[in-house]
C-alpha cells in the first residue's frame, strides 16, 4: 500500500465545475423516460480535464450531476433494483451475502446489478445522453460507443474488497481506448471503501490476472502492484461527482466501515478505433462467475 499522505487533494484532482447538464422532471407522478437534452454549458477547463486523465489514468468531474437530476437518477435506480429483487428472475444481480435464503433478501442487500440499461429506458437514454457521451468523447479523443451500465453497492459495514484489477483484463479492447464513468449516488469518504486508483498505471499493458472469488470483481492481479511507481489514490467523492478511469488503470475498493450505503452507477464506453477480441471475451463470459 502506498503512503496516503502524498495523495492529492480533491481540488488537485478536480476539473473546475461541470461539463454539461440536463434536467429531468416528474410529470403526472411518473419519471420521464428520457432525460432532456443539455440546456446550457457550464464553464470547465477541458484542457485540465484531459491533462489529468492522460497523466493519471483517471479524473473526477465534480458535481457533473446536479441535485435535481441526481435525485431522479437515484429514484430510478432504486425502482429498478426493487423490481428486480421482487421478481427474482434476473441472472446479472448478486447480493452481498449469496448464502442468504432468497426469501429473506431485500434491495438494501444487493451488491451489484449488471446491464442496468436492459432494465430501464430512462437509464438506457442516460447512457446514450450527450452529457456522458461528450465527456467520454473528450477523454477518449475518439467517438464513443456505449457498452453498458453497472450498479454496485457496498451496504453499511460490508467487509468485502474488490481486489486490484484492470477492467481491460475482461473487456479485451485493443488499442485500450475504453473507460468507465462512475456516478456516485452517495458521498464516499475514505472510510466507505471508495475506488482507489494507482496513478499513472494506465500506461501498463494488461498484467496477469486470475479468478478472484469475489462477486462483482471476477478477476484480480496475480501479484501485488508496484505502488512505489504508481501511488495509490483513494478517490473520495460527493454524490453527483463522476469519476472516470481508463480501462487499463489498476484500481480496487476497500470495505465500507460507515453506517451508510456506498452506491455507484458505472457507465462503460469504448472508442470506435478500439477492436474487441470477441473470441477472448466470449471465452471469459463462459468461464466467469462474477
C-alpha positions in Angstrom: 0.0 0.0 0.0 1.2 3.5 -0.8 1.6 6.3 1.7 -1.7 8.1 1.6 -0.1 11.3 3.0 1.2 12.0 -0.6 -2.3 11.8 -2.1 -3.6 14.9 -3.9 -6.5 16.8 -2.5 -9.9 16.9 -4.1 -9.1 20.3 -5.7 -6.0 18.8 -7.3 -8.0 16.0 -8.8 -10.9 18.1 -9.9 -11.6 20.0 -13.1 -13.4 23.2 -12.4 -17.2 23.0 -12.5 -19.4 20.8 -14.7 -19.2 19.9 -18.3 -22.9 19.8 -19.3 -26.1 19.2 -17.5 -29.6 18.2 -18.5 -32.7 18.1 -16.4 -35.4 15.6 -15.9 -38.8 16.1 -14.2 -41.7 14.3 -12.7 -44.9 14.6 -14.7 -48.2 13.1 -13.7 -46.4 11.3 -10.9 -44.1 9.4 -13.3 -40.4 9.7 -14.0 -39.6 10.9 -17.5 -38.2 8.0 -19.6 -35.9 10.2 -21.5 -33.5 12.9 -20.0 -33.9 16.2 -21.6 -31.1 17.5 -23.9 -28.4 19.7 -22.4 -29.7 23.2 -21.9 -26.5 25.1 -21.4 -22.8 24.6 -21.0 -21.1 25.3 -17.7 -17.5 26.6 -17.6 -15.0 23.8 -17.3 -11.3 23.7 -18.0 -11.3 21.0 -20.6 -7.6 21.1 -21.1 -7.1 20.4 -17.4 -9.6 17.6 -17.6 -7.9 15.9 -20.4 -4.4 16.6 -19.0 -5.3 14.9 -15.7 -6.9 11.9 -17.4 -3.9 11.4 -19.7 -1.4 11.8 -16.9 -3.1 9.9 -14.1 -5.5 7.5 -15.9 -8.4 8.9 -14.0 -10.1 12.2 -13.3 -13.1 13.5 -11.4 -15.8 15.7 -12.9 -17.1 17.3 -9.7 -20.8 18.0 -9.5 -21.5 16.9 -13.0 -24.9 15.7 -11.9 -26.8 18.5 -10.2 -29.1 17.8 -7.3 -32.4 17.5 -9.2 -31.0 15.2 -11.9 -29.2 13.1 -9.3 -32.4 12.7 -7.3 -34.2 11.4 -10.5 -31.4 9.0 -11.4 -31.2 7.7 -7.8 -35.0 7.2 -7.7 -34.9 5.3 -11.0 -32.1 3.1 -9.8 -33.9 2.3 -6.6 -37.1 1.5 -8.5 -35.2 -0.9 -10.9 -33.4 -2.7 -8.0 -36.6 -3.1 -6.0 -38.4 -4.6 -9.0 -35.5 -6.9 -9.9 -35.3 -8.2 -6.3 -39.0 -8.7 -6.2 -39.1 -10.6 -9.4 -36.0 -12.7 -8.6 -35.6 -13.6 -12.2 -32.5 -11.5 -13.3 -29.3 -13.5 -13.6 -27.0 -10.5 -13.6 -27.8 -9.5 -10.0 -25.8 -10.5 -6.9 -26.3 -10.0 -3.2 -23.8 -9.0 -0.6 -24.5 -12.4 1.0 -25.2 -15.0 -1.6 -25.7 -17.7 1.0 -28.8 -15.9 2.4 -32.2 -17.5 1.6 -33.8 -15.8 -1.4 -37.0 -15.2 0.5 -35.1 -13.1 3.0 -33.3 -10.9 0.5 -34.0 -7.2 0.2 -32.9 -4.4 -2.2 -30.7 -3.0 0.5 -28.6 -6.2 0.4 -27.9 -6.1 -3.3 -24.2 -5.9 -4.1 -24.3 -5.4 -7.9 -26.6 -5.4 -10.9 -25.1 -5.6 -14.4 -26.6 -4.4 -17.7 -28.9 -1.9 -16.0 -29.7 -0.4 -19.4 -31.7 -3.5 -20.2 -34.0 -2.9 -17.3 -34.8 0.8 -17.8 -35.5 3.1 -20.7 -34.5 6.0 -18.6 -31.1 4.6 -17.8 -30.6 3.5 -21.4 -31.3 7.1 -22.5 -28.9 8.3 -19.8 -26.2 6.0 -21.2 -26.7 7.5 -24.6 -27.1 11.1 -23.4 -25.0 14.0 -24.8 -23.7 14.7 -21.3 -22.0 11.4 -20.8 -21.1 10.9 -24.4 -19.5 14.3 -24.6 -17.4 13.5 -21.5 -16.3 10.1 -23.0 -15.5 11.7 -26.4 -13.4 14.4 -24.8 -11.4 11.9 -22.7 -11.1 9.2 -25.3 -10.2 11.5 -28.2 -12.5 9.3 -30.3 -16.2 8.8 -31.0 -17.6 6.8 -28.0 -19.6 3.5 -28.2 -21.8 2.8 -25.2 -21.3 -0.7 -23.7 -23.4 -0.8 -20.6 -24.2 0.3 -17.1 -23.3 -1.5 -13.9 -24.7 -0.8 -10.4 -22.5 -1.6 -7.4 -23.4 -1.0 -3.7 -21.4 -1.6 -0.6 -24.0 -1.8 2.1 -23.2 -0.4 5.6 -20.5 -2.5 7.3 -19.6 -4.5 4.2 -16.3 -6.2 4.7 -15.6 -7.4 1.2 -13.0 -5.7 -1.0 -12.6 -5.7 -4.8 -9.0 -6.7 -5.5 -6.5 -4.8 -7.6 -7.5 -5.3 -11.2 -7.6 -3.7 -14.7 -11.0 -3.6 -16.4 -9.5 -4.3 -19.8 -8.4 -7.7 -18.5 -12.0 -8.8 -19.3 -13.0 -6.1 -21.8 -10.3 -7.2 -24.3 -10.0 -3.9 -26.2 -7.0 -3.1 -28.4 -5.9 -0.4 -28.5 -7.2 0.2 -25.0 -9.5 3.1 -25.8 -12.1 2.4 -23.2 -13.2 4.0 -19.9 -15.7 3.7 -17.1 -17.5 6.9 -15.9 -18.7 6.2 -12.4 -21.5 8.3 -10.9 -21.5 8.5 -7.1 -25.1 8.2 -5.8 -23.8 8.7 -2.3 -21.0 10.6 -0.7 -17.9 8.4 -0.4 -15.3 9.2 2.2 -12.2 7.1 2.7 -13.9 5.0 5.4 -16.6 3.9 2.9 -14.2 2.0 0.7 -14.2 4.2 -2.4 -12.5 3.4 -5.7 -8.7 3.6 -5.3 -6.7 4.1 -8.5 -2.9 3.6 -9.0 -1.9 6.9 -10.5 -0.3 6.5 -13.9 -0.8 2.8 -14.1 -2.9 3.1 -17.3 0.3 3.1 -19.3 0.9 -0.5 -18.4 -0.1 -3.5 -20.5 -2.6 -5.9 -19.1 -0.9 -7.7 -16.2 -1.6 -11.3 -15.3 -5.0 -11.8 -13.7 -6.6 -14.8 -12.1 -10.2 -15.6 -10.7 -10.7 -13.6 -7.5 -13.6 -15.4 -6.0 -15.2 -12.0 -5.3 -18.7 -11.4 -6.7 -18.7 -8.3 -8.8 -14.9 -8.3 -9.5 -14.3 -11.7 -11.0 -10.6 -11.2 -11.7 -7.7 -9.8 -9.7 -4.0 -9.2 -10.2 -1.9 -12.3 -9.7 0.8 -10.4 -7.9 0.9 -7.1 -5.9 1.1 -3.9 -8.0 4.0 -1.5 -8.0 2.6 1.2 -5.7 6.0 2.9 -5.4 6.0 3.8 -9.1 2.2 4.1 -9.3 1.0 5.5 -6.0 -2.5 4.6 -4.8 -5.1 7.3 -4.6 -8.3 6.7 -2.6 -10.7 8.9 -4.6 -13.2 10.5 -2.2 -16.2 11.9 -4.0 -19.5 13.5 -3.2 -22.9 12.4 -4.6 -23.2 13.7 -8.1 -19.5 13.6 -8.8 -18.3 11.4 -11.7 -15.0 9.5 -11.5 -13.7 8.5 -14.9 -11.0 5.9 -15.1 -9.1 4.4 -18.0 -9.7 0.7 -18.7 -6.1 -0.2 -18.1 -5.7 1.7 -14.8 -5.1 -0.6 -11.8 -7.8 0.0 -9.2 -9.5 -1.6 -6.2 -12.1 -0.8 -3.4 -11.9 -1.4 0.3 -14.5 -2.3 2.9 -17.3 0.0 3.9 -16.8 0.9 7.5 -19.6 3.5 7.7 -23.2 3.2 8.5 -24.3 4.4 5.1 -24.6 2.8 1.6 -21.8 3.4 -1.0 -23.6 3.2 -4.3 -22.1 3.7 -7.7 -23.5 3.7 -11.2 -20.8 2.9 -13.8 -21.3 3.9 -17.5 -18.9 2.0 -19.8 -17.7 3.3 -23.2 -15.0 2.4 -25.8 -13.8 4.3 -28.8 -14.6 3.4 -32.4 -10.8 2.8 -33.0 -10.7 0.1 -30.4 -11.3 -3.5 -31.6 -12.6 -6.1 -29.1 -11.2 -9.6 -29.1 -14.6 -11.3 -29.4 -13.2 -14.8 -29.0 -11.4 -14.0 -25.8 -14.4 -12.1 -24.5 -16.7 -15.0 -25.3 -14.4 -17.4 -23.5 -14.3 -15.1 -20.5 -18.2 -14.9 -20.4 -18.4 -18.7 -20.4 -16.0 -19.0 -17.5 -16.9 -16.1 -15.3 -18.8 -16.5 -12.1 -18.8 -12.7 -11.4 
